[in-house]
Structure formats: structure tokens, C-alpha cells
Amino acid sequence: MLDLDQRLKRGPLRVRSTWSAEQTRSLTRGVLVRRRRRFVARIALGAACLGGLAFAAVRLVQPSVHGPIASVTAQAKPMASAALTAVHYADGSVAELGAAGGVVHLDRQDADLVSSTVVSGSARFDVVPNHARTFEVHAGDVSIRVLGTAFIVERSGSGAHVSVERGRVRVIWSGGEALLGVGEAGEFPPASALSVSAPADASATPTPMPVDALPSTPRVWRDLAQHGRYAQAFVALRQSNDVRDEAQDLLLAADVARLSAHPAQAVAPLRKVSQLYPRDPRAPVAAFTLGRVLLDDLGRASEAATAFELAASLWPSGPLAGDALAREVEALKRSGQSPQARRVAQKYITLHPDGRHSPALRAMLLAE
């Protein structure tokens, strides 16, 4: 074998290639195929990444609302606010869960009875009117019964705070009950009633305390009212005739009269609060309640119209203003004052064009 140095001196090395043209074409095709595969893989990976980002963005922006619709007879577990913002019932009623841990459990849903329990937090119930069924809400030791209304229930210890936005609700607890109207609210059971136990026979009517056995102290009727024993409180109130000339005492006396089925005796204290204490924040509620008592319980439509007008004027931008105007129209119509009713109806439509009473009032104006 020649030395490498000698070969280099003779000139450049000559290498004979054995690579054919077909092998060159095959190699080219392989390179192109591999490049195409890498390109497709990159496109697929990019699409997957974009899809993942879009999914994450939707999950961050869109609230999680995947809880069960309340169209079944019963639920095995409570429906927590972490999964729901509202509970929709089969009849169109809705329970909007409060932001701070509202939990509502659907106990029963039949044609004649819908029953739910506020397990914790608060919920606003907007119940569709239906006289063929009863709608019940339970919260601890308290039950709220309605046909069609809007109200808020907030759990508080073993009871609840109940406030009414529309219609009426009956609040029931062991040993007492109360009927609340628009704008009325309270803690139930009343604080002093928590120590009162239910009678041994739940079906038996509690025996009223004899009037002679009532203490003669001025405080007695107030204590009885706070226990929810309105009939006995009314007797004690009539016996002592001790009502302080201040808004709080006058309103309590009015409640005692109304809730013991003596609506006529509620007129004077309600009128006093709404007329003598117009700056008190409870004055609009007192005027509205006065109008409701006069119209619904006593049939004194003309006086009721004046009370509803006062309720709307005391708090023109308040939550009762629209309802007060609508009920003023009703009272004016029932008292035969149709021109005034049309004027107030037009005022309502101007101030509340999208209000819930607007369709009915527009229809009334067109019909006349």
C-alpha cells in the first residue's frame, strides 16, 4: 500500500461513487415526507394549545352553573351555592341563592305542594301565584307558607330573618305565627319566644291565658307580642291602653291589632306614624300598610287611596313607591274615582315604564 503522503503528492484523491440516481430520488422523497410530517405535527400541536387556552378562558369567565334544575320530585343532597346561582322550579318559581353560602334543598315537588329548606345562608324566592298548590320554605324552626309572592329568607341561628317584597307570607313557628305584607320583615321565632316549647299535643290549640292572670305591668302586651301571642297581647293592650307616642311602639301596637284579627284598631297607630313621623324611615311602610288595611281588610277605598299616595310621596325612589302607585289606582277605581285612577296609572307608566304593573295599567287605559 502506498504511503498516504505519496498519494497526496500525485494529486487529489479520486473517489468512485456507487450511489445511483434512483437512490437520490428516494432519499429526496423521504426528506420531503419527514418535513411534511413535522409541519403537520406542529400545526396540530398549535391547534391543541389554542383550544386549551380558549377552554381555560371560558371556564374563568363563565360562572359554573351546572346544578340540577328543580323539576324532579326530590333531591338526595343539598344544592350548594358553589354549584348554583339559582334554583328553578317546575312551575316557573325561582330561588336566587345568596352570595354568602346560600344552600337550598328541594324536599318535595307535587302538584299541590312544593317544599324547600334553606339549609344555610340566604335565598330570595320569587313564587309564581298558583291557588292550586301551596309553596313552603323551611328554615330551622320556622316555616314560611305562600301561594304567590317574593320574599327573602336568611338563616339566623335556629330561625330566620324574613322580609317580604311582594304579596303576603305566613311565618309559622312553634307556639305562634305572623302574617307579613309588602315591606314588612322580622326575626322569627321572636327572640323571647325561643324558650317557649310546643304543646305536648301538636294538634291541640293552646289554651289562652286568662285576662285576670295577665300581669298588670305596662310591659306585658309587648312581651306577649314578642312571643307571637298576638290575641293575648291585644287583650292586654286594651286593658292597659299603654302605647308610647313613638314610632316603634305605635308600629308594634298596629301589628298586635292586625295580627290578632282587629284591623280597625291598627288604623290609628299606623296613621300616626305616617303623618306625625314622616322623616322616620319606617313611615313609608306604615303608610303602605295603612292603605292595605283600609282597602283589603276594611273596604274603605277612598281613605286607602290617600294612604297609598302618601306612601309613594314619602319615599319616591324607594322599593314600595311603584307598588303604592299601582295600589292607589286600584283604590281609586274601587271608590269610583276613575279620572283620578287614569291620572295615577299614567304617572306609574311614566315613572316605571318597565314595571311589573305596567302591562295591566296600559290595558286598563286602553279599555276605557
C-alpha positions as CSV (number, residue, x, y, z in Angstrom):
1,M,0.0,0.0,0.0
2,L,1.3,3.4,-1.0
3,D,2.1,5.8,1.7
4,L,-0.6,8.5,2.1
5,D,1.9,11.3,1.7
6,Q,3.0,9.8,-1.7
7,R,-0.6,9.6,-2.8
8,L,-1.3,13.1,-1.9
9,K,1.7,14.3,-3.9
10,R,0.3,12.6,-7.1
11,G,-2.9,14.8,-7.0
12,P,-6.3,14.9,-5.4
13,L,-7.9,11.7,-4.3
14,R,-10.4,10.2,-6.7
15,V,-13.4,8.5,-5.1
16,R,-15.8,6.5,-7.3
17,S,-19.4,6.9,-6.3
18,T,-21.6,3.8,-6.3
19,W,-24.8,6.0,-5.5
20,S,-27.4,5.6,-8.1
21,A,-29.9,8.3,-9.4
22,E,-32.8,6.2,-8.1
23,Q,-31.3,6.2,-4.6
24,T,-31.0,10.0,-4.8
25,R,-34.7,10.4,-5.7
26,S,-35.7,8.0,-2.9
27,L,-33.7,10.0,-0.4
28,T,-35.3,13.2,-1.5
29,R,-38.8,11.8,-1.2
30,G,-38.0,10.6,2.4
31,V,-36.8,14.0,3.4
32,L,-39.9,15.7,2.0
33,V,-42.2,13.2,3.7
34,R,-40.4,13.8,7.1
35,R,-40.6,17.5,6.7
36,R,-44.3,17.3,5.9
37,R,-44.9,15.1,8.9
38,R,-43.1,17.6,11.2
39,F,-45.2,20.5,9.7
40,V,-48.5,18.7,10.3
41,A,-47.4,17.8,13.9
42,R,-46.6,21.5,14.6
43,I,-50.0,22.6,13.2
44,A,-51.8,20.0,15.4
45,L,-49.9,21.0,18.5
46,G,-50.6,24.7,17.9
47,A,-54.3,24.0,17.5
48,A,-54.4,21.9,20.7
49,C,-52.7,24.7,22.6
50,L,-55.1,27.3,21.3
51,G,-58.1,25.1,22.2
52,G,-56.7,24.6,25.7
53,L,-56.3,28.3,26.2
54,A,-59.8,29.0,24.9
55,F,-61.3,26.4,27.2
56,A,-59.4,27.9,30.2
57,A,-60.6,31.4,29.3
58,V,-64.3,30.3,29.1
59,R,-64.0,28.4,32.4
60,L,-62.6,31.6,34.0
61,V,-65.2,34.0,32.6
62,Q,-68.3,31.8,32.6
63,P,-69.8,31.1,36.1
64,S,-70.2,27.5,37.0
65,V,-73.9,26.7,36.8
66,H,-74.4,23.1,36.3
67,G,-76.6,22.1,39.2
68,P,-79.8,20.2,38.8
69,I,-83.0,22.0,37.7
70,A,-85.6,21.6,40.4
71,S,-88.0,19.7,38.1
72,V,-87.8,16.4,39.9
73,T,-89.7,15.2,42.9
74,A,-86.8,15.3,45.4
75,Q,-83.1,15.7,45.6
76,A,-80.9,13.4,47.6
77,K,-78.3,16.1,48.5
78,P,-78.5,19.9,49.2
79,M,-77.9,22.1,46.3
80,A,-74.9,24.3,47.2
81,S,-74.3,27.9,46.1
82,A,-70.8,26.8,44.9
83,A,-72.6,25.0,42.0
84,L,-75.7,27.1,41.7
85,T,-76.7,30.7,41.5
86,A,-80.5,29.9,41.4
87,V,-82.9,27.0,41.8
88,H,-85.6,26.9,39.1
89,Y,-88.8,25.1,40.0
90,A,-91.1,23.3,37.5
91,D,-93.9,25.9,37.9
92,G,-91.6,28.8,37.0
93,S,-90.8,29.9,40.6
94,V,-87.1,30.7,41.3
95,A,-84.9,30.7,44.4
96,E,-81.9,33.0,43.9
97,L,-79.2,31.9,46.2
98,G,-77.3,34.5,48.3
99,A,-73.7,35.1,47.6
100,A,-72.5,34.1,51.1
101,G,-73.0,30.4,51.1
102,G,-76.7,30.1,50.2
103,V,-77.8,26.4,50.2
104,V,-81.4,25.4,49.3
105,H,-82.7,21.8,49.4
106,L,-85.7,20.7,47.4
107,D,-87.7,18.5,49.8
108,R,-90.9,17.9,47.7
109,Q,-92.5,19.0,44.5
110,D,-96.0,17.8,43.7
111,A,-99.0,19.4,42.0
112,D,-100.4,20.6,45.4
113,L,-97.3,21.2,47.4
114,V,-93.8,22.5,46.8
115,S,-91.5,22.3,49.9
116,S,-87.9,23.5,50.2
117,T,-85.4,24.1,53.0
118,V,-82.9,26.9,53.4
119,V,-80.0,24.9,54.8
120,S,-77.7,27.9,55.2
121,G,-77.1,31.5,54.1
122,S,-79.9,33.3,52.3
123,A,-82.2,33.0,49.3
124,R,-84.7,35.2,47.5
125,F,-87.8,33.3,46.5
126,D,-90.0,34.6,43.6
127,V,-93.0,32.3,43.7
128,V,-95.5,32.1,40.8
129,P,-99.1,32.5,42.0
130,N,-101.0,29.3,41.9
131,H,-104.0,28.7,44.2
132,A,-104.0,25.0,43.4
133,R,-100.7,24.4,45.3
134,T,-99.0,25.6,48.5
135,F,-95.4,26.7,48.4
136,E,-93.5,26.2,51.7
137,V,-90.0,27.2,52.8
138,H,-88.4,25.9,56.0
139,A,-85.5,27.4,57.8
140,G,-84.6,25.8,61.2
141,D,-87.7,26.0,63.5
142,V,-89.5,28.4,61.1
143,S,-91.8,27.7,58.2
144,I,-92.9,30.2,55.6
145,R,-96.1,29.4,53.6
146,V,-97.2,31.3,50.5
147,L,-99.3,31.0,47.3
148,G,-97.5,33.6,45.1
149,T,-95.1,36.3,46.3
150,A,-91.5,37.4,46.5
151,F,-89.6,37.3,49.8
152,I,-86.1,36.8,51.3
153,V,-85.2,34.1,53.8
154,E,-81.9,34.3,55.7
155,R,-80.9,31.7,58.2
156,S,-80.2,33.1,61.7
157,G,-79.4,30.5,64.4
158,S,-82.3,28.1,64.7
159,G,-84.6,30.5,62.9
160,A,-84.6,33.0,60.1
161,H,-85.0,36.6,59.1
162,V,-87.9,37.0,56.7
163,S,-88.6,40.1,54.6
164,V,-91.4,40.5,52.0
165,E,-91.1,42.3,48.7
166,R,-94.4,41.3,47.1
167,G,-97.7,39.7,48.3
168,R,-98.1,38.2,51.8
169,V,-96.4,35.3,53.6
170,R,-97.4,33.4,56.7
171,V,-94.5,32.7,59.1
172,I,-95.1,29.8,61.5
173,W,-93.0,28.7,64.4
174,S,-93.7,26.5,67.5
175,G,-96.3,28.4,69.6
176,G,-97.0,31.3,67.2
177,E,-97.4,32.7,63.7
178,A,-97.3,36.0,61.9
179,L,-98.7,37.4,58.7
180,L,-96.3,39.7,56.8
181,G,-97.1,42.0,54.0
182,V,-95.1,44.1,51.5
183,G,-92.2,45.9,53.1
184,E,-92.5,44.0,56.4
185,A,-89.7,42.0,57.9
186,G,-88.7,40.4,61.2
187,E,-86.7,37.8,63.1
188,F,-88.5,34.5,63.7
189,P,-89.1,33.0,66.1
190,P,-89.1,36.3,68.1
191,A,-86.1,36.3,70.5
192,S,-88.2,35.9,73.6
193,A,-90.1,33.0,72.1
194,L,-87.1,30.8,71.7
195,S,-87.6,29.4,75.2
196,V,-91.3,28.6,74.7
197,S,-91.8,24.9,74.0
198,A,-94.5,23.5,71.8
199,P,-97.6,21.9,73.4
200,A,-97.5,18.1,74.1
201,D,-100.3,17.6,71.6
202,A,-99.2,19.4,68.4
203,S,-102.8,19.2,67.0
204,A,-104.3,20.8,70.1
205,T,-104.9,24.6,70.2
206,P,-103.0,26.3,73.0
207,T,-105.3,27.5,75.8
208,P,-105.3,31.3,76.0
209,M,-104.0,32.8,79.2
210,P,-107.0,34.2,81.2
211,V,-107.1,38.0,81.2
212,D,-107.2,38.1,85.0
213,A,-103.9,36.1,85.1
214,L,-102.1,38.7,83.0
215,P,-99.6,40.8,84.9
216,S,-100.6,44.4,85.3
217,T,-97.2,45.8,84.4
218,P,-97.2,48.1,81.3
219,R,-94.7,45.8,79.6
220,V,-97.0,42.8,79.4
221,W,-98.6,43.4,76.0
222,R,-95.1,44.0,74.4
223,D,-93.8,40.7,75.9
224,L,-96.8,38.8,74.6
225,A,-96.3,40.4,71.2
226,Q,-92.7,39.4,71.1
227,H,-93.7,35.8,71.9
228,G,-96.1,35.9,68.9
229,R,-99.2,35.6,71.2
230,Y,-101.0,38.5,69.4
231,A,-104.5,37.7,70.6
232,Q,-103.5,37.8,74.3
233,A,-101.3,40.9,73.6
234,F,-104.3,42.7,72.1
235,V,-106.4,41.9,75.3
236,A,-103.6,43.2,77.5
237,L,-103.1,46.3,75.3
238,R,-106.8,47.2,75.5
239,Q,-106.7,46.6,79.3
240,S,-103.6,48.8,79.9
241,N,-104.0,51.2,77.0
242,D,-100.3,51.9,77.3
243,V,-98.8,52.9,74.0
244,R,-95.9,55.3,73.9
245,D,-96.2,58.1,71.4
246,E,-93.2,57.0,69.4
247,A,-92.9,55.2,66.0
248,Q,-91.6,51.9,67.3
249,D,-94.3,51.4,70.0
250,L,-97.1,52.6,67.6
251,L,-96.0,50.1,64.9
252,L,-95.9,47.3,67.5
253,A,-99.4,48.2,68.6
254,A,-100.5,48.2,65.0
255,D,-99.0,44.7,64.5
256,V,-100.8,43.4,67.6
257,A,-104.1,44.7,66.2
258,R,-103.6,43.4,62.7
259,L,-102.3,40.0,63.6
260,S,-105.0,39.4,66.2
261,A,-107.7,40.0,63.5
262,H,-108.6,43.5,64.7
263,P,-107.6,45.6,61.6
264,A,-109.8,48.6,62.6
265,Q,-107.7,49.1,65.7
266,A,-104.5,49.2,63.6
267,V,-105.6,52.3,61.6
268,A,-104.9,55.0,64.3
269,P,-101.3,54.0,65.2
270,L,-100.4,53.5,61.5
271,R,-101.8,56.8,60.6
272,K,-99.9,58.5,63.5
273,V,-96.6,57.1,62.3
274,S,-97.1,58.0,58.7
275,Q,-98.4,61.5,59.4
276,L,-96.6,62.6,62.6
277,Y,-93.2,61.0,61.9
278,P,-92.7,61.5,58.1
279,R,-88.9,61.5,58.5
280,D,-88.8,58.2,60.2
281,P,-87.6,55.5,57.7
282,R,-90.5,53.3,58.7
283,A,-93.1,56.0,57.8
284,P,-93.5,54.8,54.1
285,V,-94.0,51.2,55.3
286,A,-96.6,52.4,57.8
287,A,-98.5,54.4,55.2
288,F,-98.4,51.5,52.8
289,T,-99.6,49.1,55.5
290,L,-102.3,51.5,56.4
291,G,-103.5,51.6,52.8
292,R,-103.6,47.8,52.6
293,V,-105.5,47.5,55.9
294,L,-108.1,50.1,54.7
295,L,-108.5,48.6,51.3
296,D,-108.2,44.8,51.8
297,D,-109.5,44.4,55.4
298,L,-111.9,47.3,55.9
299,G,-113.1,48.2,52.4
300,R,-112.5,51.9,52.9
301,A,-111.2,52.5,49.4
302,S,-111.1,56.3,49.3
303,E,-109.1,56.5,52.5
304,A,-106.8,53.8,51.2
305,A,-106.1,55.8,48.1
306,T,-104.9,58.7,50.3
307,A,-102.7,56.4,52.3
308,F,-101.1,54.8,49.2
309,E,-100.5,58.3,47.8
310,L,-98.7,59.3,51.0
311,A,-96.6,56.1,50.9
312,A,-95.4,56.9,47.4
313,S,-94.6,60.5,48.3
314,L,-92.7,59.8,51.5
315,W,-90.1,57.7,49.5
316,P,-90.5,58.4,45.8
317,S,-87.4,56.3,44.9
318,G,-88.0,53.6,47.4
319,P,-88.9,49.9,46.7
320,L,-92.5,50.5,47.7
321,A,-93.2,53.5,45.5
322,G,-94.2,51.6,42.4
323,D,-96.5,49.2,44.3
324,A,-98.0,52.2,46.2
325,L,-99.0,53.9,43.0
326,A,-100.4,50.7,41.5
327,R,-102.5,50.1,44.6
328,E,-103.6,53.7,44.6
329,V,-105.0,53.2,41.1
330,E,-106.9,50.1,42.4
331,A,-108.2,52.0,45.4
332,L,-109.4,55.0,43.2
333,K,-111.1,52.6,40.8
334,R,-112.9,50.8,43.7
335,S,-114.0,54.2,45.1
336,G,-115.5,55.3,41.8
337,Q,-112.8,57.9,41.0
338,S,-112.0,56.7,37.5
339,P,-110.4,60.0,36.2
340,Q,-108.0,60.2,39.1
341,A,-107.2,56.5,38.6
342,R,-106.3,57.1,35.0
343,R,-104.1,60.0,36.0
344,V,-102.2,57.9,38.6
345,A,-101.9,55.0,36.1
346,Q,-100.3,57.3,33.6
347,K,-97.9,58.5,36.3
348,Y,-96.9,55.0,37.1
349,I,-96.2,54.1,33.4
350,T,-94.2,57.3,33.0
351,L,-92.1,56.6,36.2
352,H,-91.9,52.8,35.8
353,P,-92.3,52.0,32.0
354,D,-90.9,48.5,32.6
355,G,-92.5,48.0,36.0
356,R,-94.4,44.8,36.7
357,H,-97.7,46.6,36.9
358,S,-97.2,48.5,33.5
359,P,-98.9,45.9,31.3
360,A,-102.1,45.8,33.4
361,L,-102.3,49.6,33.7
362,R,-101.7,50.1,30.0
363,A,-104.5,47.6,29.3
364,M,-106.8,49.5,31.7
365,L,-106.1,52.8,30.0
366,L,-106.8,51.3,26.5
367,A,-110.0,49.7,27.7
368,E,-111.5,52.9,29.0
